[in-house]
């Protein structure tokens, strides 16, 4: 009989939620885990200091929901939701 592998995972690992930045709600925060390799967009994020391991939070959105306002490294800026889908985030 095979055991259920989901029970073998450490509890610490199962409490983290990996998603994309566009799915993070206003007021929530996370850590950047990955960036989509689109040359111009990734280059601009790196210029802004958004790298793997950076703490990032969603602090607002326009009335229609796009773009969203994010905070990273003490700076606030707006990005389109389409671009936010290219940023992997780990929420706890």
C-alpha positions in Angstrom: 0.0 0.0 0.0 1.4 3.4 -1.0 1.4 6.3 1.5 0.0 9.7 0.7 3.0 11.9 -0.2 1.2 15.1 0.8 1.5 13.9 4.4 5.2 13.6 4.1 5.8 17.3 3.4 7.1 19.5 6.3 4.4 21.7 7.9 6.5 24.8 7.3 6.5 24.2 3.5 2.8 23.6 3.3 1.9 26.9 5.0 3.4 28.9 2.2 1.4 29.9 -0.9 3.2 30.5 -4.2 1.2 32.6 -6.6 1.7 35.5 -9.0 1.6 39.2 -7.9 -1.7 39.9 -9.7 -3.4 37.4 -7.3 -2.2 39.2 -4.2 -4.9 41.2 -2.5 -4.5 44.9 -1.4 -2.8 45.0 2.0 -1.1 41.6 1.5 2.6 41.1 1.1 5.1 38.4 0.0 8.5 37.6 -1.2 9.5 37.6 -4.9 10.3 34.0 -6.0 10.6 34.3 -9.7 10.5 36.8 -12.7 9.3 35.9 -16.2 12.2 36.2 -18.6 10.8 38.9 -20.8 13.9 41.0 -21.6 12.6 44.5 -21.4 10.2 44.0 -18.5 12.7 42.0 -16.5 15.4 44.6 -17.1 13.1 47.3 -15.8 12.2 45.4 -12.7 15.8 44.8 -12.0 16.4 48.6 -12.4 13.7 49.2 -9.8 15.2 46.7 -7.4 12.7 43.9 -7.8 14.8 40.8 -7.6 14.3 37.3 -6.2 14.0 37.5 -2.5 12.6 41.1 -2.4 9.8 41.8 0.0 6.8 43.3 -2.0 3.3 44.3 -1.1 0.2 45.5 -2.9 -0.9 48.8 -1.4 -3.7 49.9 -3.8 -5.3 49.7 -7.2 -7.0 52.1 -9.6 -10.8 52.3 -9.5 -11.1 49.8 -12.4 -8.4 47.5 -10.9 -5.6 48.0 -13.4 -2.9 49.1 -12.7 -2.0 48.1 -9.2 0.2 50.0 -6.7 3.0 48.0 -5.1 5.6 48.8 -2.5 9.2 47.3 -2.7 12.4 48.5 -1.1 10.7 51.6 0.3 9.4 52.8 -3.0 5.9 52.8 -4.4 5.1 52.4 -8.1 2.3 51.2 -10.4 2.4 48.2 -12.7 -0.1 46.6 -15.0 -1.8 43.4 -13.9 -0.5 41.8 -17.1 3.0 42.5 -15.9 2.2 41.5 -12.3 1.3 38.0 -13.7 5.0 37.7 -14.6 6.2 38.0 -11.0 6.1 34.9 -8.8 5.4 35.6 -5.1 5.4 33.5 -2.0 2.7 34.5 0.6 2.5 33.1 4.1 
